[in-house]
């Protein structure tokens, strides 16, 4: 009903006046931000109680250069701890499988791309202040066909960057993000797809970053989320 009211006011904005239209839109944005923040707080509280596996693949011209598999969990101080898994099944290569590149180039690629992975994590907007700042500056719309709120903003984490943030309209959890930014002077195109568990845990299940100038792709998967007992 509230979305329908907003729609009606937008259609008949000239009749009710621009001040009322602006107030209704602002009230809706405030309500929406609070719903998203509540959902994010539930998810963040749950995440610290889980452990999960992540798989990172580095590809150059579609050829795999590097695969790393890690186990992730939070310690008692609330810091995320990553442990490289050395033993894999027959179908899974061992961590840090590098081939057909010089040692110096391998090190440069590793340093660049694992730095990029940490840099792009900021765009998942995990912190409350990040969400508030982004929503306050972003434009947004409701897409009934996909049941999503779509936010679009610029200069989110870096000057000139662009973030499109899709939030599903039932539980107010992140569904997908699309980012255009720069890292160490290189253009980066980044997408992330999120999953929500029944208890409210909302996490990035798959992500891909493409660096056109280097013809390199970084792929990330997070899976096997289990309560950390």
N, C-alpha and C positions, 0 to 999 in steps of 0.2 A: 504494500500500500504506500509506503514512503517513497519508493522509487516511482510509482505511478503518479504520486503527487508532484514529485519533482518534474516529471515529464510534462504534466499538464501545465505547471507554472512556466516551464520553458516555452511551450507552444504559445501560451497566452501572455507571454512576458510583457508585451506592449500594453496589455490591458491592466495588469496588476501593478505595473511600474518596475523600473530597473532596480530600485532599492530592495523591494521585496524579493525579487528574483535572486539577487546577489545573496541576500540573507538565507534563503532556502538552500541555495547551493552550498553556502558556507556551513550551515547546520548539518547538511547531509555529509559533507566532507569530514566534519568533526566526528560525527557518529561512526562513519566508516573507518576512520583512523583508529578510534577506540576499539572497535571490533577486531581489527587487524592486530593491534597491539596486544589485546587479550589472548588471541590465538597464538601469537608469537611467544608470549610469556609462558604459556602452557607447554609449547614445543621446546623452548630452551631449557625449561626445568626438567623435562623428560630426557633430553639429549644427554645430560651429564650422568644419567643412570644407565646408559647403553654403551655397548662396544660394537664395533662394526668393521667391515673389511673394505678397503679401497683399492682400486686397480687403476694405475695410470699408464697409458700408452702414448708413446711419442712416435709420430709418423712423418717421414719426409718423402714427398712425392708418392704417398700411399704405401711406402715401404716402412715396416716397423723397425725402428732403431732401438727402442728401449721399452721395457715393460717392468714396472715396479708394483709390487703388491704389499700393502701395509695393513696392520691391525691397529685400530684407533680406540682409545678410551681415555676418560678423564681420571686424573689422580685425585688424591684427597684434598689438594690445594686448588682444584678446579682447573688445572692446566691440561690441555690436550696432549696426550703422549702417543707418538707414532712408533710402531715397531715393524721393521722390515721382516717379512716372512720369507725365509730361504727355502723351505721345503714345500714343493707344490706337487699336484697330481701330474700324471703323465701328459695330460693335455695342456698343462699350464707351464710356461717357461719360468725359470728361476728369476728372481729380481735382478734388475740391471743387466739384461741381455743386450749387449751392444755388438754390432757387427758392421764391417765394411766401412768404417770411418776412422780417421786418424785420432790418436789419443787426445791431442789438444782440441780438436773439433768436438770430440765427444764431451769433454769437460765443459766447453763453452755452451754446448746445447743443453746439457744437464743443468748448469747454473742458470741459464736464461729461462728454461721452461719450468723448472720447479720454483723459481722465483715468481714466474708468471702465475703459476697455480695459486700461490699464496696471495698474490696481488688481486686476482679476480675474485677471491673469496669475499672481499669487501662488498661486492655487488649483490650478494645474497641478502644484504640488509638484516643482519642478525641482531644488531643492537637497537634498542628502543629509540635512542636519539637519532640514529640513521633513518629510521622509518618516519619519525615525525618531520624531520627536515625535508626528506624527499617528498612526502605527501603534500606538505605545505607549499612546495614550489612546483609540483607537477600538474599537468593537465590530466583529466581522467574522464572515462566514459563507461557506461554499462553496455555489455554485449549480451543480449538475451539468448542468442543462438548457441553460445558457448558457456553461458552462465558464469561470466567472468567480469570483474572490474579490470580495466586496462589503464595503467598509469604510464605517462611518458614524461621524462625529465631530462634536462641537460646539466652539465657541470656538476655531476653527482659526487664523484670522487676525484676526478681530474678535470682540468679546464678543457672544454670542448667535447667531453664524452657524452654519450646518449644511453639512457636506460629505459627499456620498456619492461614493465613489471605487471604480470598477469596474476590476479588473485581470484580464486573461485568464490562464488557468492553464497555458498551454503555455510561453510566452516571458516571462511576468511583466511584460508591458507594459501601460500604461494603455489602456483601451478607451473609457471614458466618465467624465465627472464631472457631478454635479448640485450646485448651490450655491444656498443661500438666505442672503443677507447684506444689509447696508446700506451705501450709499455716499452720503456727505454728507447723511445723514438719510433717504434714500429707500430703500425696499425694492427689492431686485434679485433676480430669478430668473435663474439662469445655467446653461446646459448646454454641454458641450463633447464632441465626438466625435473620437477619435484614430485614427491610422493607424500601422501598423508596417511599415517596409520590410524586405526580406529580410536586409539587413545589420545590422538591429537599431535603425535610426533610428526613433524613436517621437515623433510630433508631433501637435499639435492641428490637424486638418484643417478642422473647422467648429465654430463656436461662436455662441451666441445669448444675448443678455442682454435681459431685458424689465423695464422700470421702470413698474409700474402707475400710479403717481401722475402720471406725465407722459405716459402712453400712448405711450412711445417704445421702439423696439427697436433694438438694436445687433447687426448680424450680421457675422461675421468668417470669411473663408476663407483658408487657407494652401495653396498649391499650387505646382507646377513646382519641386520640390526637385531641384537639380542640384549635382553636385560643383563646388566653387569652385576652378577652376584658375587 
